[in-house]
Amino acid sequence: MDERTMTDLPLMVLLPLCFLGGLFIGYGYFRALRETANLLVNGGEPLRAIALTLGRISLLASGFFLAVLAGGLALLAAFAGLLCAKWIMLRRMREGRA
């Protein structure tokens, strides 16, 4: 199927929305990953670490599933947003502003 049949939004609107969605998903994913690592290193609650892991994986899978429904370009835009969120989080960690 063509992405035009899957959604009524034009690409000029759809791609920035998918990019912003990828940023949101990426921020949530990497924030939960950092919290999970802190819990494991500091001897925190194991059930909370498991819940964070399942939550971040399901957030990532559901976000990419929605992007796949919108088409290949939308999936690439969401992935680009995820990579930008990773870059932002790593930069913040290096600067000590975490």
C-alpha positions as CSV (number, residue, x, y, z in Angstrom):
1,M,0.0,0.0,0.0
2,D,1.0,3.5,-0.6
3,E,1.4,5.9,2.3
4,R,-1.2,8.1,0.7
5,T,-3.8,5.4,1.2
6,M,-2.8,4.8,4.8
7,T,-3.3,8.4,6.0
8,D,-4.9,11.6,4.7
9,L,-2.1,13.9,5.9
10,P,0.3,15.3,3.3
11,L,3.9,14.4,3.7
12,M,4.9,17.9,4.6
13,V,2.8,17.5,7.8
14,L,3.3,13.8,8.4
15,L,7.1,13.7,8.3
16,P,7.7,16.5,11.0
17,L,5.0,14.9,13.2
18,C,6.8,11.5,12.9
19,F,10.2,13.2,13.6
20,L,8.7,14.9,16.8
21,G,7.2,11.6,17.8
22,G,10.6,9.9,17.4
23,L,12.1,12.6,19.6
24,F,9.4,12.0,22.2
25,I,9.9,8.2,22.0
26,G,13.6,8.5,22.1
27,Y,13.6,10.8,25.1
28,G,11.3,8.4,27.0
29,Y,13.3,5.4,25.9
30,F,16.8,6.7,26.9
31,R,15.5,8.3,30.1
32,A,14.0,5.0,31.2
33,L,17.2,3.2,30.1
34,R,19.3,5.5,32.3
35,E,16.9,5.0,35.2
36,T,17.1,1.2,34.8
37,A,20.9,1.3,34.8
38,N,20.9,3.5,37.9
39,L,18.6,1.0,39.6
40,L,20.8,-1.9,38.7
41,V,24.0,-0.3,39.7
42,N,22.7,1.2,43.0
43,G,20.9,-2.0,44.1
44,G,17.4,-0.6,43.6
45,E,14.1,-2.5,43.3
46,P,14.3,-5.2,40.6
47,L,10.6,-5.1,39.8
48,R,10.9,-1.4,39.0
49,A,13.8,-2.1,36.7
50,I,11.8,-4.9,35.0
51,A,8.8,-2.6,34.6
52,L,10.9,0.2,33.2
53,T,12.5,-2.2,30.7
54,L,9.1,-3.6,29.5
55,G,7.7,0.0,29.4
56,R,10.5,1.4,27.2
57,I,10.5,-1.6,24.8
58,S,6.7,-1.4,24.4
59,L,6.9,2.4,23.9
60,L,9.5,1.9,21.2
61,A,7.6,-0.9,19.5
62,S,4.3,0.8,19.5
63,G,5.8,4.1,18.2
64,F,7.5,2.4,15.4
65,F,4.5,0.4,14.6
66,L,2.4,3.6,14.2
67,A,5.2,5.0,12.0
68,V,5.2,1.9,9.8
69,L,1.5,2.3,9.2
70,A,2.2,5.8,7.9
71,G,4.8,4.5,5.4
72,G,8.5,4.1,4.9
73,L,9.4,7.8,4.9
74,A,7.5,8.3,8.2
75,L,9.4,5.4,9.7
76,L,12.7,6.9,8.7
77,A,11.6,10.3,10.1
78,A,10.7,8.6,13.4
79,F,14.0,6.8,13.5
80,A,15.8,10.1,12.8
81,G,14.0,11.6,15.8
82,L,15.1,8.7,18.0
83,L,18.7,9.2,16.9
84,C,18.5,12.9,17.6
85,A,17.1,12.2,21.1
86,K,20.0,9.8,21.7
87,W,22.5,12.5,20.7
88,I,20.8,15.1,22.9
89,M,20.8,12.7,25.9
90,L,24.4,11.8,25.4
91,R,25.4,15.4,25.1
92,R,23.6,16.3,28.3
93,M,25.3,13.4,30.1
94,R,28.8,14.6,28.9
95,E,28.1,18.1,30.1
96,G,26.8,16.9,33.4
97,R,23.3,18.4,33.1
98,A,21.6,15.0,33.4
